[in-house]
Amino acid sequence: MGRSYIVEDAVEGYLTKQCEQKAGPVTGLLIGQSSTQREFVVMAARTPQREESPAAAEDSLDKEWVTEHARQVSWMLPGGLSVLGVFIVTDIDAKKTLTTLRQLVFAVENLISSERLWNLADDDIADCVALHVNPKTRKTFCRTFDVKDPKSVAKPADWKYQPGVCSSWSMVSCCISVDMLLPLPDNRTDTEDMDKCLKEGLKAWAHQLESGVCLIDGRKLAEDAELAGGQKRNVRQTYTAQLLITPDERSSTDVIQRCGGCVSVRGAIHSRAYLHSNKPKAKLAEKLLKRDAVSTMATRAQMLLEELRTSDGESKGSGRDRHQREKFCLPHRIFCPVKASGPVCVCDYHFSDEGLSEVTDRLKEMLDIDAAEKDLDTRQETPAEVLEREAAAEPTLEINEAQEPKRSSYIGVAMATAAALLATAASMLYLNDE
């Protein structure tokens, strides 16, 4: 028996709207949450048009463009939401597009999973969905692929629309203090070395977080304990969690490691996760909350790569001494509700040199969400500031505030600089050259 997909009825309206497009096939992503019994699809987002590319043939798809869109969308999804698969709207026969859909499903999953700092658990679902919609007949053709198996063949799946799919989903949130030291390689111009160093440092922090104790509303619940929320239709429940992290044992002794510098990441981040209303367990809440914390820090590390490259370029250009400390005030996390899907929110990151209109532009470009500035929740994280007294406290060190790179709300520019949608929220980064 195949997987069953319970789909928000607003997705049906969205796909119908895509059927009315005149130019070529329309591709996009399906976003929601997996469970052992069924999948919940809460929204769909079409792939942005690539304006600078030449007009392609109607049966031709830009796989790299679709997968990069999926990568950036995954950065904008809090805990409990993920890219479940892809859709295509075309009048080409469904069976003829199955090979293309299979390639897209695997390419999307491979790219997203390559950036994860956590491994899939035994109870995680490995099936991803591929949906074909005929714009003339409006019929859907739904299949799934096991992305753990490179030789996986298409399996049939049920696709059912239903109103208020996540109207009673629960939300668990927490504030996590971050204080970590990440080594940097001698050669900062080598992107792979930089990426490897930062990932290794983040993996150590992620391991601490994974082994930490999670309290929900001040209590340590049994793994199989059911959360009280979601038992009644249209009743939303929110929980406040605490993640108690045990310090790394190695911190009690000095660890000698050759490096070209280090990055001290300090501050606080807001983490949250959404849970389906089908008897969610405390174990699921803890897993999704921890994964969100790790994922948001991983994306911020990618932005840090761009910040450090910019800083090094400025240092060389100005002839400044490399042996110095630099402070970077990076942006904070902002949430935006998916209006048609009840309490569930997506997120973006607000830079200090931006207006909120640029956040709404990115939400439109990446997720096709028409959000107003008043819809944005900016209260969860406070931007960091470099205070004058901090500068005065260390007069022997030259402190320079790095200029943030220029950004665009469009995917074309974002693909060239992967940091376009990333942020370090409510935190301050201290760069020390050894």
Buried (B, 14 or more C-beta within 10 A) or exposed (E): EEBEBBBBBBBBEBBEBBBEEEEBBBBBBBBBBBBEEBBBBBBBBBBBBBEEEEEEEEEEBBBEBBBBBBBBBBBBBBBBBBBBBBBBBBEBEBEEBBEBBBBBBBBBBEBBEEBBBBEEEEEEBBBBBBBBBBBEEEEBBBBBBBBEEEEBEBBEBBBEBEEBBBBBBBBBBBBBEBEBBBBBBEEBEEEEBBBEBBBEBBBBBBBBBBEBEBBBEEEEBEEEBEBEBBEEEEEBBEBEBBBEBEEEEEEEEEEEEEEBBBBBBBBBBBBBBBBBBBEBBBBBBBBBBBBBBBBBBBBBBBBBBBBBBBBBEBBEEEEBEEEBBBBBBBBBBBBBBBEBBBBBBBBBBBBEEBEBEBBBBBBBBBBBBEBEEEBBBBEBBEBBEEEEEEBEEEEEBEBBEBEBBEBBBBBBEBBEBBBBBBBBBBBBBBBBBE
